[in-house]
Each structure stands twice: as structure tokens, then as C-alpha cells.
Amino acid sequence: MSAIRYAMVVDTRRCVGCNACVLACKSENDVPEGYCRDWIVEEVRGSFPNLTAEIRSERCNHCSNAPCVTNCPTGASHIADGGIVLVNDEKCTGCKACMAACPYDARYVHPEGYVDKCTFCIHRVKDGKDPACVSICPTSTLHFGDLNDSQSDVSQLLQSRKSKVKGPETGCDPNLFFLT
């Protein structure tokens, strides 16, 4: 079996935009007021009366080919075990090169001067728990697991339903999938 490759799957048919994931993340990760590591997007398509709406919980895409990592001059942005993209706040100078390189606008400058972002709650994952956003979601919209394990929830969902990623043309190979 190959190495672990963590991913998140968002079921856009189930998300109601309640923001429970956003609040759980802020609480779990002590995200400062006015900032967020994940957010809700509502996209409406079509023209009246033929409209469709999609609600998505978005965050860092934890790309396998992450331009934030290759553009970080200090090595603070890096890919950790399981393919999770992290920022070492002690190495980060706050230069924002990673922010400019990220096609998903998934980072912010923490008030203490370093760049911060979603970590897939790696501290929880190491303890065998789901990320906070996944564990709190009241509609079972969010799913987390190992893409390289064919029996994992995320693998099973991606095999059973159509999915998409944001910005496939970027070549970033994101590990955040949206079921359609």
C-alpha cells in the first residue's frame, strides 16, 4: 500500500451554509476574530426563473503540487506527512509570497505576523480524530480520510459520485473535492 494521502470531500447537495464548520475551526484552532481558515461560499447560476444554487464549505486545498510551497523563500510552507500543506510559523517572515501563489486565496496573515491557514486539524488527525469541521457538521457534508485507502469514506464517495475540484487548470492537484 502507498503512503497516506489525506483529502476532504464536500457534499454540495448536503451543505446548508450553517457555518458550524467555520465556528468549530475558529474555536479549535484559536483563530483570531476577523479571520478564518475556512468559509462558506454560495454560488448561484442561471437566470430567473431557471436558477441553481450550490453551497460549499471551502478552505486550503492541500495541493499535491502546491505553488505556495514552491514559492515560499524560507521553507515555512511545506508538505507534511499525508500530503497536508502546513506553515511553520517560526520560519515564516510574513512576506506573503505564498499568499500570492495560492490560487484559492486560502491564507491570511495572522496578527502575530506569520501566514496561517487550514491544517486539516493535523493535531486531531494524529490522535485518530476527524478535523473539527468534519466532526461538528450537522448535515454530514464534510468527509475526511486517506485517498490511498480504497475503503476510506473519501475514496468510496469519490467512486460513487461525480466530483470536481476548484481550478483544475492550475495543475495544483488539490485534495479538496466537491461532490456534485
C-alpha beads as a LAMMPS data file, in Angstrom:
LAMMPS data file: protein, C-alpha beads

180 atoms
179 bonds

1 atom types
1 bond types

-500.0 500.0 xlo xhi
-500.0 500.0 ylo yhi
-500.0 500.0 zlo zhi

Masses

1 110.0

Atoms # bond

1 1 1 0.000 0.000 0.000
2 1 1 1.205 3.506 -0.801
3 1 1 1.675 6.359 1.642
4 1 1 -1.275 8.142 3.197
5 1 1 -2.785 10.949 1.116
6 1 1 -5.279 12.913 3.179
7 1 1 -8.221 14.558 1.454
8 1 1 -11.522 16.200 2.235
9 1 1 -14.753 15.680 0.333
10 1 1 -17.568 18.232 0.492
11 1 1 -21.066 17.075 -0.471
12 1 1 -22.551 20.167 -2.117
13 1 1 -26.027 18.574 -2.055
14 1 1 -25.991 18.450 1.765
15 1 1 -24.381 21.757 2.771
16 1 1 -26.899 24.283 4.088
17 1 1 -24.390 27.042 4.813
18 1 1 -24.905 26.932 8.586
19 1 1 -21.279 27.946 9.338
20 1 1 -20.855 25.266 12.027
21 1 1 -17.600 24.221 10.321
22 1 1 -16.302 27.800 10.373
23 1 1 -17.122 28.255 14.060
24 1 1 -15.688 24.851 15.031
25 1 1 -12.449 25.677 13.220
26 1 1 -12.172 29.102 14.866
27 1 1 -12.702 27.555 18.294
28 1 1 -10.470 24.501 17.813
29 1 1 -7.568 26.456 16.314
30 1 1 -7.892 29.722 18.270
31 1 1 -8.323 31.716 15.045
32 1 1 -8.328 35.455 15.827
33 1 1 -11.519 37.494 15.498
34 1 1 -11.971 38.760 11.941
35 1 1 -10.022 35.899 10.345
36 1 1 -10.912 32.391 9.189
37 1 1 -9.295 29.202 7.947
38 1 1 -12.473 28.007 6.236
39 1 1 -15.548 29.764 4.908
40 1 1 -18.877 29.213 3.175
41 1 1 -19.470 30.104 -0.486
42 1 1 -22.880 30.263 -2.144
43 1 1 -22.788 30.241 -5.930
44 1 1 -25.960 30.927 -7.900
45 1 1 -26.017 30.081 -11.615
46 1 1 -28.519 30.633 -14.376
47 1 1 -31.107 33.302 -14.947
48 1 1 -34.506 33.694 -13.402
49 1 1 -36.583 31.559 -13.216
50 1 1 -34.066 28.806 -14.018
51 1 1 -31.610 29.213 -11.166
52 1 1 -29.442 26.693 -9.356
53 1 1 -27.515 27.288 -6.162
54 1 1 -24.523 25.478 -4.738
55 1 1 -23.306 25.981 -1.172
56 1 1 -19.719 24.950 -0.422
57 1 1 -17.513 24.825 2.630
58 1 1 -14.084 25.924 1.365
59 1 1 -10.560 26.025 2.796
60 1 1 -6.961 25.336 1.770
61 1 1 -6.988 22.671 -0.927
62 1 1 -3.840 20.951 0.424
63 1 1 -2.495 20.616 -3.100
64 1 1 -0.102 17.846 -4.062
65 1 1 1.623 20.340 -6.372
66 1 1 1.358 23.343 -4.068
67 1 1 2.642 26.644 -5.511
68 1 1 2.565 28.153 -2.002
69 1 1 5.268 25.664 -1.023
70 1 1 7.469 26.156 -4.071
71 1 1 7.213 29.960 -3.775
72 1 1 7.975 30.181 -0.046
73 1 1 11.504 31.623 0.277
74 1 1 12.101 30.374 3.840
75 1 1 10.689 26.844 3.647
76 1 1 7.997 27.751 6.189
77 1 1 5.313 26.455 3.821
78 1 1 5.855 22.745 3.386
79 1 1 4.088 19.470 2.683
80 1 1 3.949 17.259 5.757
81 1 1 3.226 13.553 6.099
82 1 1 -0.071 12.634 4.483
83 1 1 0.223 15.465 1.964
84 1 1 -1.076 18.141 4.325
85 1 1 0.254 21.610 3.475
86 1 1 1.436 23.375 6.638
87 1 1 3.144 26.613 7.647
88 1 1 5.897 26.644 10.265
89 1 1 5.112 29.940 11.993
90 1 1 8.650 30.157 13.429
91 1 1 10.181 30.134 9.925
92 1 1 7.537 32.375 8.340
93 1 1 8.534 36.010 7.809
94 1 1 5.075 37.103 6.657
95 1 1 6.395 38.062 3.203
96 1 1 3.126 36.870 1.577
97 1 1 4.824 35.076 -1.349
98 1 1 2.744 32.001 -0.529
99 1 1 -0.434 34.087 -0.465
100 1 1 0.323 35.496 -3.909
101 1 1 0.997 31.993 -5.252
102 1 1 -2.160 30.378 -3.842
103 1 1 -4.917 30.262 -6.493
104 1 1 -7.555 29.622 -3.799
105 1 1 -6.982 32.684 -1.586
106 1 1 -6.803 30.296 1.371
107 1 1 -4.288 32.087 3.597
108 1 1 -4.191 35.134 5.805
109 1 1 -1.570 36.997 7.804
110 1 1 -2.073 36.252 11.484
111 1 1 -1.927 39.355 13.716
112 1 1 1.352 37.980 15.127
113 1 1 2.954 38.368 11.659
114 1 1 3.049 34.866 10.190
115 1 1 0.833 33.377 7.494
116 1 1 -1.857 30.977 8.712
117 1 1 -4.301 28.573 7.046
118 1 1 -6.250 25.345 7.398
119 1 1 -4.154 22.431 8.665
120 1 1 -6.857 19.738 8.317
121 1 1 -6.542 19.868 12.140
122 1 1 -3.437 17.668 11.943
123 1 1 -3.204 17.744 15.747
124 1 1 -6.592 15.969 15.895
125 1 1 -5.836 13.628 12.979
126 1 1 -2.670 12.430 14.761
127 1 1 -4.931 11.438 17.683
128 1 1 -7.224 9.441 15.370
129 1 1 -9.929 12.126 15.246
130 1 1 -11.511 13.939 12.327
131 1 1 -10.810 17.623 11.740
132 1 1 -13.048 19.841 13.898
133 1 1 -15.134 20.957 10.913
134 1 1 -15.902 17.364 9.941
135 1 1 -16.771 16.279 13.465
136 1 1 -19.246 19.141 14.013
137 1 1 -21.065 19.240 10.649
138 1 1 -24.775 18.646 11.398
139 1 1 -25.629 17.572 7.837
140 1 1 -22.688 15.174 7.282
141 1 1 -21.496 17.368 4.433
142 1 1 -17.773 17.055 5.195
143 1 1 -15.755 13.846 4.958
144 1 1 -12.055 13.320 5.663
145 1 1 -9.720 10.406 5.100
146 1 1 -6.992 8.692 3.110
147 1 1 -7.422 8.758 -0.663
148 1 1 -4.938 5.900 -0.982
149 1 1 -7.182 3.624 1.108
150 1 1 -9.865 2.313 -1.258
151 1 1 -12.093 1.505 1.738
152 1 1 -11.976 5.004 3.246
153 1 1 -15.059 7.174 3.302
154 1 1 -13.496 9.727 0.941
155 1 1 -12.428 7.090 -1.584
156 1 1 -15.840 5.435 -1.527
157 1 1 -17.637 8.761 -2.010
158 1 1 -15.409 9.765 -4.920
159 1 1 -16.005 6.388 -6.580
160 1 1 -19.778 6.584 -6.172
161 1 1 -20.464 10.205 -7.192
162 1 1 -19.322 12.794 -9.698
163 1 1 -16.917 15.302 -8.219
164 1 1 -14.942 18.374 -9.123
165 1 1 -12.036 20.403 -7.804
166 1 1 -11.604 24.152 -7.935
167 1 1 -9.253 25.420 -10.620
168 1 1 -8.168 22.123 -12.193
169 1 1 -6.384 24.146 -14.886
170 1 1 -3.860 25.396 -12.289
171 1 1 -2.147 21.997 -12.170
172 1 1 -2.073 22.195 -8.354
173 1 1 -3.644 18.735 -7.912
174 1 1 -5.903 19.754 -4.989
175 1 1 -7.006 17.318 -2.287
176 1 1 -10.302 19.094 -1.598
177 1 1 -13.105 17.577 -3.657
178 1 1 -16.678 18.734 -4.180
179 1 1 -19.366 16.134 -4.857
180 1 1 -21.857 17.410 -7.422

Bonds

1 1 1 2
2 1 2 3
3 1 3 4
4 1 4 5
5 1 5 6
6 1 6 7
7 1 7 8
8 1 8 9
9 1 9 10
10 1 10 11
11 1 11 12
12 1 12 13
13 1 13 14
14 1 14 15
15 1 15 16
16 1 16 17
17 1 17 18
18 1 18 19
19 1 19 20
20 1 20 21
21 1 21 22
22 1 22 23
23 1 23 24
24 1 24 25
25 1 25 26
26 1 26 27
27 1 27 28
28 1 28 29
29 1 29 30
30 1 30 31
31 1 31 32
32 1 32 33
33 1 33 34
34 1 34 35
35 1 35 36
36 1 36 37
37 1 37 38
38 1 38 39
39 1 39 40
40 1 40 41
41 1 41 42
42 1 42 43
43 1 43 44
44 1 44 45
45 1 45 46
46 1 46 47
47 1 47 48
48 1 48 49
49 1 49 50
50 1 50 51
51 1 51 52
52 1 52 53
53 1 53 54
54 1 54 55
55 1 55 56
56 1 56 57
57 1 57 58
58 1 58 59
59 1 59 60
60 1 60 61
61 1 61 62
62 1 62 63
63 1 63 64
64 1 64 65
65 1 65 66
66 1 66 67
67 1 67 68
68 1 68 69
69 1 69 70
70 1 70 71
71 1 71 72
72 1 72 73
73 1 73 74
74 1 74 75
75 1 75 76
76 1 76 77
77 1 77 78
78 1 78 79
79 1 79 80
80 1 80 81
81 1 81 82
82 1 82 83
83 1 83 84
84 1 84 85
85 1 85 86
86 1 86 87
87 1 87 88
88 1 88 89
89 1 89 90
90 1 90 91
91 1 91 92
92 1 92 93
93 1 93 94
94 1 94 95
95 1 95 96
96 1 96 97
97 1 97 98
98 1 98 99
99 1 99 100
100 1 100 101
101 1 101 102
102 1 102 103
103 1 103 104
104 1 104 105
105 1 105 106
106 1 106 107
107 1 107 108
108 1 108 109
109 1 109 110
110 1 110 111
111 1 111 112
112 1 112 113
113 1 113 114
114 1 114 115
115 1 115 116
116 1 116 117
117 1 117 118
118 1 118 119
119 1 119 120
120 1 120 121
121 1 121 122
122 1 122 123
123 1 123 124
124 1 124 125
125 1 125 126
126 1 126 127
127 1 127 128
128 1 128 129
129 1 129 130
130 1 130 131
131 1 131 132
132 1 132 133
133 1 133 134
134 1 134 135
135 1 135 136
136 1 136 137
137 1 137 138
138 1 138 139
139 1 139 140
140 1 140 141
141 1 141 142
142 1 142 143
143 1 143 144
144 1 144 145
145 1 145 146
146 1 146 147
147 1 147 148
148 1 148 149
149 1 149 150
150 1 150 151
151 1 151 152
152 1 152 153
153 1 153 154
154 1 154 155
155 1 155 156
156 1 156 157
157 1 157 158
158 1 158 159
159 1 159 160
160 1 160 161
161 1 161 162
162 1 162 163
163 1 163 164
164 1 164 165
165 1 165 166
166 1 166 167
167 1 167 168
168 1 168 169
169 1 169 170
170 1 170 171
171 1 171 172
172 1 172 173
173 1 173 174
174 1 174 175
175 1 175 176
176 1 176 177
177 1 177 178
178 1 178 179
179 1 179 180
